[in-house]
Amino acid sequence: MTAPTSLSASGLAKSYLVQSIRTQALADVSLTLRPGELSLISGPSGCGKSTLLSLMSGLSRPDSGEVHALGTDLGRLDDAGRDAFRLAHCGFVFQGFNLFPALDALEQVQLVLDYRGVPQDEARRGAASALEMVGLGHRSHLRPAELSGGEKQRVAIARAIVKRPRLLFADEPTSALDSVNGAIVTDLLREIAHRSGAIVVCVSHDPRLIARADRVIEMEDGRLRRDSHGAPAPSATEIHP
């Protein structure tokens, strides 16, 4: 039997306590995402979209509800188990690039495979291939200080995809980029989803992404409000593609 390929959340709730004040970040959120699509979770700052990404990727735990990723109930894993799951199946792209100043682009990407114990020659070939995929093969020898913002983000994407993850999570990947580079990065994420069949989830309040996503899910006040067709969310806040 083929292993499940979806990423789903059921009844997720999450709140935070700051200086004796509890804030509800998510309330009864259910969602199913499928492979081969760039799904955009959009909404204003503070609506809960980054919290949802954190829960669905296993970076944090919900107060209640479940997350099933590729047939695995993340709630049944301990911290080490969730770390191992992310290492095996997940790639991450963040707003701040998170590149090492002393490493060139090839080394930035190769580091992921080195960490997984891939032989050095194979790791270098894999890193070079990932950089070619994002259009930076000719810039592989440059360090972050020598790259533009858009190029840094593409290095970060190459680093995220070099291990061929089945789940790719992007948190505000275009907010630090101009319109041209933002479009390049968004088109690249969509191409990765279509070409590899990965589940690609992007959270952003950047309206430029809406026209380029396969599916748009709008959030407000910790709840899902509309799907990509602009229809109101079902009463239980559950949306399926």
HELIX and SHEET records of a PDB file:
HELIX    1   1 LYS A   49  MET A   56  1                                   8    
HELIX    2   2 LEU A   74  ARG A   76  5                                   3    
HELIX    3   3 ASP A   79  HIS A   89  1                                  11    
HELIX    4   4 ALA A  105  TYR A  115  1                                  11    
HELIX    5   5 GLN A  120  MET A  133  1                                  14    
HELIX    6   6 GLY A  137  ARG A  139  5                                   3    
HELIX    7   7 PRO A  144  GLU A  146  5                                   3    
HELIX    8   8 GLY A  149  ILE A  161  1                                  13    
HELIX    9   9 SER A  179  SER A  196  1                                  18    
HELIX   10  10 PRO A  207  ARG A  212  5                                   6    
SHEET    1   A 5 THR A  72  ASP A  73  0                                        
SHEET    2   A 5 SER A  64  ALA A  69 -1                                        
SHEET    3   A 5 LEU A   7  VAL A  18 -1                                        
SHEET    4   A 5 ILE A  21  LEU A  33 -1                                        
SHEET    5   A 5 GLU A 238  ILE A 239  1                                        
SHEET    1   B 6 CYS A  90  PHE A  94  0                                        
SHEET    2   B 6 LEU A 167  ASP A 171  1                                        
SHEET    3   B 6 ILE A 199  SER A 204  1                                        
SHEET    4   B 6 GLU A  37  SER A  42  1                                        
SHEET    5   B 6 ARG A 215  GLU A 220  1                                        
SHEET    6   B 6 ARG A 223  ARG A 226 -1                                        
END                                                                             
